[in-house]
């Protein structure tokens, strides 16, 4: 059993939990993910690692309540425990394999959309700890949905917040903000985009026009997390890849986003049916 030692509400329907899992905390690298099962018969939920504390043996995750399982997970409180907390899974960020002196001479831009800020944070934090600067554009629907802004400011060189409705920061999409920064004379060697599939698609469309190398994280289409279910199958440069074992990060300009977007809707009907039928989803945790 894996105990919840801290829980914090970040925004409506978005919460953060710190889970006591010393072995995972010691091994997890930026870019990797874990799988949670709330109970013995529970659904496997893949979630990106947001942060780790090796000294205290905790792993931080950020969850947005969307389906039946995450809504039930939201009812768990500090002191409750999850049945399974498996990881780290997937490949670490390719930044960790790059020459650090080379990275110090590059201009790196991260772009996050919504809860995509959670998997962006550990990568920017790792860069900061190694003396490497990075800028971040964080996109949200409105001011109320902004998360992890202060945490990001503590590790990033520059943080640019954009909201769709203009209620906070720059008014417009993250692509508009990136374009405006480039027009202001900023030059970027690499863009790393993590967020909703449609956001990553249009970021890649823009960066291809601008000639900027772009990495995307395909974690939105993961289901099983081991490559066995095939739900995260994608086409990259004409070859079949599995996001959970070959990724989740890939060259964004080589990903077939149209195919991937179709795959994200595969289980929508079943999820809606499950949510309506199981209004009695397990509420509360176990001690």
C-alpha positions in Angstrom: 0.0 0.0 0.0 1.2 3.5 -0.9 0.2 6.2 1.5 -0.9 9.7 0.5 1.1 12.1 2.7 -0.1 15.3 1.2 -2.9 16.5 -0.9 -3.4 20.0 -2.4 -6.1 21.5 -4.6 -4.4 23.4 -7.4 -7.4 24.5 -9.5 -11.0 23.4 -10.1 -10.9 19.6 -10.8 -7.1 19.6 -10.5 -5.2 18.3 -7.5 -1.7 17.3 -6.4 -0.8 14.4 -4.2 2.5 13.3 -2.6 2.7 9.6 -2.4 5.1 7.7 -0.1 7.0 5.5 -2.5 10.8 5.6 -1.7 12.0 3.2 -4.4 10.1 5.1 -7.1 11.3 8.4 -5.8 14.9 7.2 -5.9 14.7 5.9 -9.4 12.3 8.2 -11.3 13.8 10.6 -13.9 12.2 13.6 -15.6 9.9 12.5 -18.4 8.9 9.2 -16.8 5.6 8.1 -15.5 3.9 5.8 -12.9 0.8 3.7 -12.9 -1.7 3.8 -10.0 -4.4 1.3 -9.0 -6.6 2.5 -6.2 -7.6 -1.0 -5.2 -7.1 -4.6 -6.2 -9.7 -4.5 -9.0 -9.1 -0.9 -9.9 -8.3 0.6 -13.3 -4.7 1.2 -14.2 -4.1 5.0 -14.4 -0.8 6.2 -16.0 0.3 9.6 -14.6 3.5 11.6 -15.2 5.8 12.2 -12.3 5.7 15.9 -11.4 8.4 15.8 -8.7 10.4 13.6 -6.4 11.8 14.0 -2.9 14.4 11.2 -2.4 15.1 12.3 1.2 11.5 11.9 2.3 10.7 9.1 -0.2 7.8 10.9 -1.9 6.6 11.2 -5.5 4.3 14.1 -6.5 1.6 13.6 -9.1 -0.9 16.0 -10.6 -4.4 14.7 -11.5 -7.2 16.3 -13.5 -10.6 14.7 -12.8 -12.0 13.6 -16.1 -13.4 10.1 -15.9 -14.9 7.9 -13.3 -11.6 6.7 -11.9 -10.0 10.1 -11.5 -13.2 11.4 -9.9 -13.0 8.6 -7.4 -9.3 9.3 -6.8 -10.1 12.9 -6.0 -12.0 11.7 -2.9 -8.9 10.1 -1.4 -7.4 12.2 1.4 -4.1 12.4 3.3 -3.6 9.2 5.2 -5.4 7.0 2.7 -3.4 4.6 0.5 -3.3 3.3 -3.1 -3.1 -0.4 -3.7 -0.5 0.0 -6.5 2.0 2.7 -7.4 4.3 1.2 -10.1 7.2 2.9 -11.8 9.2 4.5 -13.0 8.0 3.6 -16.5 8.8 4.9 -20.0 12.0 6.6 -21.2 13.5 9.6 -19.4 13.6 12.9 -21.3 16.3 12.9 -24.0 17.7 16.1 -22.5 19.3 14.0 -19.7 21.4 12.3 -22.4 22.6 15.5 -24.0 26.0 17.1 -23.3 25.4 19.6 -20.5 27.9 22.1 -21.8 26.2 22.0 -25.2 22.8 22.6 -23.6 24.1 25.6 -21.7 24.8 27.2 -25.1 21.3 26.5 -26.5 18.0 28.4 -26.0 15.3 25.9 -24.9 11.6 26.7 -24.8 9.1 24.5 -23.0 5.4 24.9 -23.9 2.8 23.4 -21.5 -0.9 23.2 -21.9 -3.1 22.8 -18.8 -1.9 19.9 -16.6 1.0 19.5 -19.1 2.7 21.9 -16.7 3.2 19.0 -14.3 5.5 16.9 -16.6 7.3 20.0 -17.8 8.2 21.1 -14.3 10.7 18.2 -13.5 12.5 18.7 -16.8 13.0 22.4 -16.2 14.0 21.7 -12.6 16.6 19.3 -13.7 18.0 21.8 -16.2 18.1 24.5 -13.5 19.9 22.1 -11.1 22.6 21.6 -13.8 23.0 25.3 -14.6 21.0 25.2 -17.8 18.5 27.9 -18.6 15.1 27.4 -20.1 12.0 29.5 -20.9 8.5 28.3 -20.4 5.2 29.2 -21.9 2.3 28.0 -19.8 -1.2 27.9 -21.4 -4.5 27.7 -19.6 -8.2 28.4 -20.3 -8.4 31.2 -17.8 -6.8 32.6 -14.6 -8.7 30.2 -12.4 -7.0 27.2 -14.1 -3.4 28.4 -13.7 -1.3 25.8 -11.8 2.4 25.5 -10.7 3.2 29.1 -11.9 5.3 30.0 -8.8 7.1 26.6 -8.8 8.0 27.1 -12.5 9.3 30.6 -11.8 11.7 29.1 -9.2 13.4 27.0 -11.9 12.9 28.7 -15.2 14.7 31.6 -16.7 11.5 33.2 -18.0 7.9 32.1 -17.6 5.2 33.4 -19.9 1.6 32.6 -18.9 -1.1 32.7 -21.6 -4.9 32.4 -21.1 -7.5 31.8 -23.8 -9.8 34.5 -22.5 -7.0 37.0 -21.5 -8.0 36.9 -17.8 -4.4 36.5 -16.9 -1.1 37.1 -18.7 -1.0 37.0 -22.5 -4.4 36.7 -24.2 -4.4 33.9 -26.8 -3.0 30.4 -27.5 0.5 29.2 -26.7 1.3 29.3 -30.4 0.4 33.0 -30.5 2.7 33.6 -27.6 5.6 31.7 -29.1 5.1 33.5 -32.4 5.1 36.9 -30.7 8.3 36.1 -28.8 10.0 35.1 -32.1 8.8 38.2 -33.7 10.3 40.2 -30.8 13.7 38.8 -31.8 14.0 35.7 -29.5 15.6 32.6 -31.1 15.1 29.1 -29.9 17.1 26.0 -30.7 14.6 23.5 -29.2 10.9 23.5 -28.3 9.5 20.9 -25.9 5.7 20.8 -25.9 3.6 18.8 -23.5 -0.2 19.1 -23.2 -3.4 18.4 -25.1 -2.9 16.5 -28.4 -4.4 19.3 -30.5 -2.1 21.9 -28.8 1.0 19.9 -29.6 -0.1 19.4 -33.2 -0.4 23.2 -33.8 2.8 23.9 -31.9 4.6 21.5 -34.2 2.9 23.1 -37.2 4.3 26.5 -36.2 7.8 25.3 -35.2 8.1 23.5 -38.5 7.5 26.7 -40.3 10.0 28.5 -38.0 12.6 25.7 -38.4 12.8 24.9 -34.7 13.4 21.3 -33.5 10.4 20.1 -31.5 9.9 17.3 -29.0 6.4 16.3 -27.9 5.2 14.0 -25.1 2.5 11.5 -26.2 1.4 10.6 -22.7 -2.3 11.7 -23.4 -2.9 8.5 -25.3 -1.5 6.0 -22.8 -3.9 3.5 -21.2 -2.2 0.3 -20.0 1.3 1.8 -19.7 3.1 -1.4 -20.7 2.7 -1.6 -24.4 0.4 -4.6 -24.2 -3.0 -3.0 -24.9 -1.8 -1.2 -28.0 -3.9 1.9 -27.3 -0.9 4.2 -27.4 0.2 3.0 -30.8 1.3 5.9 -33.0 3.1 6.4 -36.3 6.4 8.3 -36.1 8.3 8.9 -39.4 6.2 6.1 -40.9 7.1 3.6 -38.2 4.8 2.2 -35.5 5.8 3.2 -32.0 4.2 2.7 -28.6 4.1 5.9 -26.4 4.4 4.1 -23.1 7.5 2.0 -23.9 9.2 3.8 -26.8 8.4 7.2 -25.5 6.5 9.1 -24.3 8.7 11.7 -26.1 9.1 11.8 -29.8 10.2 14.2 -32.6 7.0 16.2 -33.0 7.6 16.9 -36.7 7.5 13.2 -37.4 4.4 12.3 -35.4 1.2 11.5 -37.3 -1.0 13.7 -35.1 -4.2 13.1 -37.2 -4.0 9.4 -36.5 -3.1 9.9 -32.9 -6.1 12.3 -32.4 -8.5 9.7 -33.7 -7.0 7.2 -31.2 -7.8 9.5 -28.3 -11.5 9.2 -29.0 -11.5 5.4 -29.1 -12.8 4.8 -25.6 -14.9 8.0 -25.2 -18.3 6.3 -25.5 -17.3 3.6 -23.0 -16.0 6.1 -20.6 -19.2 8.2 -20.8 -21.3 5.0 -20.3 -19.2 3.9 -17.3 -19.4 7.4 -15.7 -23.2 7.5 -16.0 -23.7 3.9 -14.8 -21.2 4.0 -12.0 -22.4 7.1 -10.2 -21.5 5.0 -7.1 -17.8 4.9 -8.0 -15.8 4.1 -4.9 -15.6 7.3 -2.8 -13.0 7.7 -0.1 -9.8 5.8 0.5 -8.5 3.1 2.8 -6.2 3.3 5.7 
